[in-house]
Amino acid sequence: MASLRTIIAQGRKRIGLLIGAGGPAGMAKEDGTYPLIPAVAGLTELVLKAIEHDYAPLIKLLKAELPQHDIETILSRVRSLAKVIGASKVHDLDGKGFDTCGERICTAIGKVVDARLPKGPSAYADLVSWVTGTSRDYPIEIFTTNYDLLLEEAFEAVRAPYFDGFTGGREPFFDPVSIANNDLPARWTRIWKLHGSLGWCKGEREEVVRSGKSSATHLVFPEHLKYDQTQKAPYSALLDRLKAFLTTDDTLLISIGFSFADAHVAARIDEGLASNPSASVFAFQFKSLAEEKAACDLASRLPNFSVYARDKAVMNGIPGPWVLPADLPSKDWGPIRASYWGQPNPSDPQQFLLGAIEPLCKFFAASRSTQVFGAAPTGLAVPTAPGAAV
């Protein structure tokens, strides 16, 4: 943690962020309740409830033949059937009927994820504060599988420039050359929407354009994309950008709220790290290490992939429990430790906190100052177990 704080406080390292559905799910609403946007399980429940009046029998039949019942798996099957069956019928719907069902699902998804940041402090506001708080040799690159526009809102709130791969005025179009060349100044943050976004829609020539309207939801793509869909622009260019980032010397990708169950994204990370030992991934996970199977699988094969869970960590392929050292890195480190180690709730044991997005972003924002941290924790433990993560 001392090394990480030094790295993120400076502007010399090439740093990327990978933000999954657990990001906005770990953020509070205006009234202080959670989540700001539900994760996949909550999203599935809300979307299926929104369409159950017209599609309850269909959803029941689809669930019976699918291994997973999340909304993204269901949407993948609906779109696949819409594409291949034509005038034939499956579950009493023809291809056009399934196409309409897919649009209804995407509309319902759009209504759920079309949230706004709370007025005042938020995790994304802290993140933007860190991004803009220092001069940088390289731009920060943010990769996200989320469809919402919360990141864009956070950058625009403080007039911080960003680039998302689109350019133009009337109908901004996607420009893969700009992504590949990466020629913009370092102060322009890159925001790469790996699975699409609210505001993306089809133009007159069937190309992807950015409408600027959050109601344009029919091009929202699910996690479980088929191979041919991932090869279409802009998705292929964005996934290639992730791999290109990790094949660049001396890079660090920090993930939060991402389970690594997405095969397309995990494959790019796997390929990039395997071919470039100088790149690293720090995966900050919300659950216990035993529950983070996909992340641990990558960490077991890639020594430059580290997992930081609430109870344990995996570093250099070796798992170990968190154990606090008796000596602090510096005399004022106690309050800093309180920002990443403590009790989320009075009934919980002490644990690593940065698997949740709010403490992680606050840790980033405060990396250049010791005055914004709270009081130091008590009862510091002495390391006794071999292989312990410190």
C-alpha angles and dihedrals in degrees: 000000000000090000093046092051090052092049096050094043091061128065099220102085123086100238131182131182128213113200122188135183090286088070101072089028088064094050125093127240124234091274093050097254125126144276113032087194120005121242121242096289094051092041090053092052094050096045095047090049090052093055101032094100091066104022109030095115091046093050091050091053093046092050090053091060100037125085091214129036103202118125094251093056090047091049091050091055093046092052093045091054092045089056101047113029100062111177093352119100132236118180088355094301129104126209094277090049092054090047089055090048090053091052091050091051092050092048090053091048089051093054092052098046096040092098130144128224116258116258105259130016121009138158092255091049088055090048093052090047089058093045094051097036098088142028111262135207090205132027121255109248118206117196116190137173091200122111098208127103097227095114091050090049092051093052094044092050090067096032092247112159121238137170125217101179096269127107135179140067115245097032109003109216131206115258113195092183091066090052093050096046097040092199101155120109118277092247089068107088115216117228112192115190100202096187100034131264147242105274095040116117142150120280128213092279094046091257122134115263132175110240099187089229121111089210092072097096106140092097095055105126126207128235095251097067122171118240095253092053093053090055093062122096129286094020097056092048092048094049089047088052090057091053092044090053091054094046090058115099120263100005130153124203115193117195129198130177093007122123098194089228089120102101096201095053094039091052092055091049092047092051094045096050094042091056097041118046091180092067122082139194122206108195112197106198128192099209131062116284093253090059095051096076099152093050092045091051090058092044092052091058102033118056090195091059113085127187122207111192129171095262106021143009139215116221125171088356093301121115120213141158123260110260122174118229117237093231121064118227087239137000093259095047096102096084090044091054089053088063094062105023126051147074117310087195130017090246095052125088118242111282145158108288106192095086086083117076099228097059091038094055091044089051088053095046092049096044092107096049138053094194100077099058123100129239120309118261121246132228100046112198128228117230111250106153123084115239092024118162113236 
